[in-house]
Amino acid sequence: MPEFKDMLKYFRMREGLSQSELAEKLGVSASRISMYEVGKREPDFETEEKIADFFNTDLNTLRGRDIENKEPAAPNTLPPIMEYYNQLN
């Protein structure tokens, strides 16, 4: 099941952005984006909202959760994301 770190990487790559480019657009350091993507750090709520707004998505999707029941999304609810995620190194 996707986690925040996976979804962040998915959205960033979908937009064709490097970690540095995304960091610049969000006003954070590239190392912070890197730490988010490897799961060594979690963003605070304000930063998480900024990321969701930037990618025009909601926090539940960014967190890899189903919007309706607040549970982790089942693989069949996000097939394009999971298909792309499975191709990542």
C-alpha positions in Angstrom: 0.0 0.0 0.0 1.3 3.4 -0.8 2.5 5.7 1.9 3.1 9.5 1.9 6.7 9.0 0.7 5.6 6.9 -2.2 2.8 9.3 -3.2 5.1 12.3 -3.0 7.6 10.6 -5.3 4.8 9.5 -7.7 3.3 13.1 -7.9 6.7 14.7 -8.3 7.8 12.3 -11.1 4.3 12.6 -12.8 5.0 16.3 -13.1 8.5 15.7 -14.4 10.1 17.6 -11.5 13.5 16.9 -9.8 13.6 17.0 -6.1 15.4 20.3 -6.3 12.8 21.8 -8.6 10.0 20.7 -6.3 11.8 22.0 -3.3 12.2 25.4 -4.9 8.5 25.6 -5.8 7.6 24.6 -2.2 10.1 26.8 -0.5 11.9 24.0 1.2 15.4 22.4 0.8 16.0 19.6 -1.7 17.4 17.5 1.2 14.0 17.8 2.9 12.2 16.5 -0.1 14.7 13.6 -0.3 14.2 12.7 3.3 10.4 12.8 2.8 10.7 10.4 -0.2 12.9 7.9 1.6 10.7 8.1 4.8 13.3 9.5 7.1 11.2 12.6 7.8 7.5 13.5 7.7 6.3 17.0 6.9 4.4 19.1 9.4 0.7 19.7 8.6 1.3 23.1 7.0 3.9 21.7 4.6 1.8 18.6 3.9 -1.1 21.0 2.9 1.2 23.0 0.7 2.3 19.8 -1.1 -1.3 18.7 -1.6 -2.3 22.1 -2.9 0.7 22.2 -5.3 -0.3 18.8 -6.8 -4.0 19.7 -6.7 -4.9 16.7 -4.6 -6.3 16.1 -1.2 -4.4 15.1 1.9 -6.0 11.6 2.0 -4.8 10.8 -1.5 -1.4 12.2 -0.7 -1.3 10.0 2.4 -2.3 6.9 0.3 -5.7 6.6 2.0 -9.2 6.1 0.6 -11.2 9.4 1.0 -14.5 7.7 1.8 -13.6 5.5 4.8 -10.2 7.0 5.8 -8.6 3.5 5.4 -5.5 2.8 3.4 -6.5 2.7 -0.3 -7.0 -0.8 -1.7 -4.8 -1.5 -4.7 -7.7 -1.6 -7.1 -8.8 2.0 -6.2 -5.5 3.5 -7.4 -4.4 1.3 -10.3 -2.5 3.9 -12.3 -0.6 5.0 -9.3 0.2 1.5 -8.2 1.2 0.5 -11.7 3.6 3.4 -11.9 4.8 2.9 -8.3 5.7 -0.7 -9.0 7.9 0.5 -11.9 9.9 2.7 -9.6 13.3 1.6 -8.4 
